[in-house]
Amino acid sequence: MAATVATAPAWDERLTDFIRCHPRLLVLTGAGCSVASGIPEYRDHDGAWKSRPPVRYAEFVGSPAARRRYWARSLFGWARVAGAAPSAVHRALARIEHGGYAMAIVTQNVDALHQRAGSRRVIDLHGRLDEVECLQCGTRLRRADVQEVLLAWNGAFLATLGDALRAAPSARPDGDAQVETDFSEFRVPDCPACGGVLKPAVVFFGENVPRERVAAALAALAAADALLVVGSSLMVFSGLRFCLAARDLVKPVAALNLGRTRADELLSLKVAADCGPALEAVVAALGLGG
């Protein structure tokens, strides 16, 4: 099916009409929702990597050196994620949900900004960065508590870095930061319950999304009238699978995204616009503001 590509001035009307005609939406969101919150995207508008891909699951699990590198960089990157505020996209989607037009939000993001904006029915497909899990016993810790330990244990490491790097390293979208140095002396805590390996409670590249989350999202799609993709290139299969499932269920799919998506040929409507202003226009047209 060839998508109708909407551009100004008609794009807001077409997107609003799509939502009005399909009031029980499943919304699938990606990194484009959080750019205005100061959390950068992985990919450019053509779907290519903007920088080095993030650490892979097998590398993190199998290499103490990779874990030291990850946690040292995360020492800086976590502060950016923890301090981020919801964007206009998050706020608008919360209003759309509260107005009865969205059954649920399935997000590929790990920043918990949908919840902080007020959305109640959120499936965190790839987990949440504000939690840490033990790979051996399953113990869960707050990322903020792990941050305190990392800072307390690594004063000497921090002292070896230049002032500019300590102040503002370049952020990455997964709670990482662009820091290149010698990580051999960086100290990483083990699980306080069993001594096992601690990992952010997020799905790393090369790791499977938990089956129960996929099942919950597919059940929400089965009950929905349509799928709306917001701010995602869908280059990763964990997101694309829902567009393929919508096709199999004969449910229309719309996408609001700057640049191409991997599902362009499956779309009924493609809105090539900045997600924030587009959704703010929808909220106003639906009378959901204030």
C-alpha positions in Angstrom: 0.0 0.0 0.0 1.4 3.4 -1.0 1.4 5.9 1.9 -0.1 9.3 1.6 2.7 11.7 2.5 1.4 14.7 4.3 3.2 18.0 4.4 2.3 21.5 5.6 -0.3 23.0 5.6 -2.4 19.8 5.4 -0.4 17.4 7.5 -2.0 18.3 10.9 -5.5 17.8 9.5 -4.7 14.4 8.0 -3.0 13.2 11.2 -5.9 14.5 13.2 -8.4 12.8 10.9 -6.4 9.5 11.2 -6.7 9.6 15.0 -10.4 10.6 14.9 -11.2 7.7 12.6 -9.2 5.2 14.7 -9.9 6.3 18.3 -8.4 3.2 19.9 -4.8 3.6 18.9 -1.7 1.7 19.8 1.2 4.3 19.7 4.7 3.0 19.1 7.4 5.6 20.0 11.1 5.9 19.3 14.2 8.1 19.9 12.7 11.0 18.0 10.4 11.7 20.9 13.2 12.5 23.3 15.5 14.6 21.1 13.9 17.8 22.4 14.5 16.5 25.9 18.3 16.6 25.2 18.7 12.8 24.5 20.2 12.4 21.1 19.0 9.8 18.4 21.0 6.8 17.4 20.3 7.3 13.7 20.1 10.1 11.1 17.1 10.8 8.9 18.2 8.1 6.4 18.4 5.5 9.2 22.3 5.4 9.3 24.2 5.3 12.6 25.2 8.8 13.8 28.1 7.4 15.8 29.6 4.2 17.0 26.8 1.6 17.8 26.2 0.9 21.5 27.7 -2.0 23.4 26.3 -5.4 22.5 25.0 -7.8 25.1 27.6 -10.6 24.5 30.4 -8.1 24.8 29.1 -6.7 28.0 28.4 -10.1 29.6 31.7 -11.7 28.4 34.2 -8.9 29.0 35.1 -7.2 32.4 36.9 -4.5 30.3 33.7 -3.8 28.3 31.7 -3.5 31.6 34.3 -1.1 33.0 34.1 1.0 29.8 30.3 1.0 29.8 29.9 2.0 33.4 32.6 4.6 33.3 30.9 6.3 30.3 27.5 5.8 31.9 28.7 7.7 34.9 28.4 10.8 32.8 25.6 9.8 30.5 23.2 8.8 33.2 23.1 12.4 34.6 21.8 13.6 31.2 19.0 11.1 31.2 18.1 11.5 34.9 17.9 15.3 34.4 15.9 15.3 31.2 12.4 16.7 31.2 9.5 15.4 29.0 9.3 17.1 25.6 6.2 18.5 23.8 5.9 15.0 22.2 5.6 13.2 25.6 3.2 15.8 26.9 1.0 15.7 23.8 0.9 11.9 23.8 -0.2 11.9 27.4 -3.0 14.3 26.6 -4.1 12.0 23.7 -4.1 9.1 26.0 -6.1 10.9 28.7 -8.5 12.0 26.0 -9.3 8.4 25.2 -7.6 8.2 21.8 -4.7 5.9 22.8 -5.1 2.5 24.4 -1.4 2.2 25.2 2.0 3.4 24.3 4.7 0.9 23.4 8.1 2.7 23.6 11.4 1.7 22.4 13.0 4.3 24.6 14.5 3.6 28.0 14.3 7.1 29.5 10.8 6.8 31.3 9.8 10.2 29.9 6.4 9.1 28.9 5.6 8.2 32.5 7.0 11.4 33.7 4.8 13.3 31.3 1.7 11.6 32.7 1.1 8.6 30.4 -0.3 5.7 32.4 -0.5 2.8 30.0 3.1 2.4 28.9 4.9 -0.8 27.8 8.7 -0.2 28.1 9.7 -2.6 25.3 13.4 -2.2 25.9 13.3 -1.7 29.7 14.2 1.3 31.8 17.5 2.9 32.4 16.6 4.0 35.9 16.8 0.4 37.1 19.8 -2.0 37.4 19.5 -5.8 37.5 21.7 -8.6 38.6 22.2 -11.2 35.8 22.6 -14.0 38.4 19.9 -13.6 41.0 17.6 -11.0 39.5 18.0 -8.4 42.3 16.8 -4.9 41.2 18.5 -1.7 42.2 17.9 1.9 41.6 20.3 3.4 39.0 20.6 6.5 41.2 21.9 4.3 44.0 24.5 2.7 41.7 25.5 6.1 40.6 26.4 7.1 44.1 28.6 4.0 44.5 30.3 4.6 41.1 31.1 8.2 42.2 32.3 7.2 45.6 34.6 4.5 44.3 36.1 6.3 41.3 37.3 9.6 42.5 40.9 8.8 41.3 39.6 7.9 37.9 37.6 11.2 37.6 40.7 13.1 38.7 42.6 11.8 35.7 40.2 13.4 33.2 40.4 16.9 31.9 38.1 19.6 33.3 36.3 19.9 30.0 35.6 16.2 29.7 34.4 16.0 33.3 32.1 19.0 32.8 30.3 18.1 29.6 31.1 15.0 27.6 29.1 14.4 24.4 25.9 12.5 25.3 24.6 9.4 23.6 21.0 8.1 23.5 21.4 5.0 25.8 22.7 6.8 28.9 26.2 6.5 27.6 28.6 9.4 26.9 31.5 9.9 24.5 34.5 9.4 26.7 37.7 7.7 25.5 40.4 7.1 28.0 42.0 4.3 30.0 39.3 2.5 31.9 41.5 -0.2 33.5 41.4 1.3 37.0 37.6 2.0 36.9 35.8 0.1 39.7 32.4 -1.5 39.0 30.2 -2.8 41.8 28.9 -6.3 41.9 25.4 -7.3 43.1 25.2 -6.7 46.8 23.0 -9.8 47.2 25.0 -12.5 45.4 28.1 -10.9 43.9 26.9 -11.3 40.4 27.2 -9.0 37.4 25.1 -5.9 37.4 23.6 -4.6 34.1 21.2 -1.7 33.3 17.7 -3.2 33.1 17.5 -2.4 29.4 17.7 -4.6 26.3 21.1 -4.3 24.8 21.8 -4.8 21.1 22.0 -8.5 20.5 19.7 -9.3 23.4 16.1 -10.6 23.1 13.2 -8.5 24.2 11.4 -10.4 27.0 8.6 -12.4 25.6 6.0 -11.1 28.0 6.6 -7.5 26.8 6.2 -8.5 23.2 3.1 -10.5 24.0 1.5 -7.5 25.9 2.3 -5.2 23.1 0.8 -7.6 20.5 -2.3 -8.0 22.6 -2.7 -4.3 22.7 -2.3 -4.1 18.9 -4.9 -6.8 18.4 -7.4 -4.7 20.5 -6.5 -1.5 18.7 -8.1 0.2 15.7 -4.7 1.2 14.2 -1.0 1.7 14.9 0.6 5.1 15.1 4.4 5.3 15.0 6.0 8.4 16.4 9.6 9.3 16.1 11.1 6.0 15.0 12.9 4.9 11.9 11.9 1.3 12.8 15.4 0.1 11.7 15.4 -2.4 14.6 13.2 -5.4 14.2 11.8 -5.1 17.8 9.8 -2.1 16.6 9.3 -3.1 13.0 7.6 -6.3 14.1 4.5 -4.3 15.2 4.0 -2.8 11.7 4.3 -6.3 10.2 1.8 -7.6 12.7 -0.6 -4.7 11.9 -0.4 -5.6 8.3 -1.2 -9.2 9.1 -4.2 -8.0 11.2 -5.3 -5.7 8.4 -5.0 -2.6 10.6 -3.8 0.7 9.2 -0.5 2.2 10.2 0.5 5.9 10.3 3.9 7.3 11.0 5.0 10.7 12.2 8.7 10.8 11.6 11.4 13.0 10.0 13.1 10.9 7.5 12.4 7.5 6.1 11.3 4.4 8.1 11.9 0.8 7.4 8.1 0.3 7.1 7.4 3.1 4.6 5.7 0.7 2.2 3.4 -0.5 4.9 2.0 2.9 5.9 -1.4 4.3 5.2 -0.2 7.8 6.1 3.3 9.2 6.4 3.7 12.6 8.1 7.1 14.0 7.5 7.2 16.7 10.2 8.7 17.6 13.6 6.9 15.4 16.1 6.4 18.1 18.7 4.6 20.8 16.7 2.6 18.1 14.8 1.2 16.5 17.9 0.6 19.9 19.6 -1.6 20.7 16.5 -3.4 17.4 16.9 -4.0 18.0 20.6 -5.5 21.5 19.8 -7.6 20.1 17.0 -9.0 17.4 19.2 -9.8 19.9 21.9 -7.5 18.2 24.4 -5.4 21.2 25.4 -5.6 23.0 28.8 
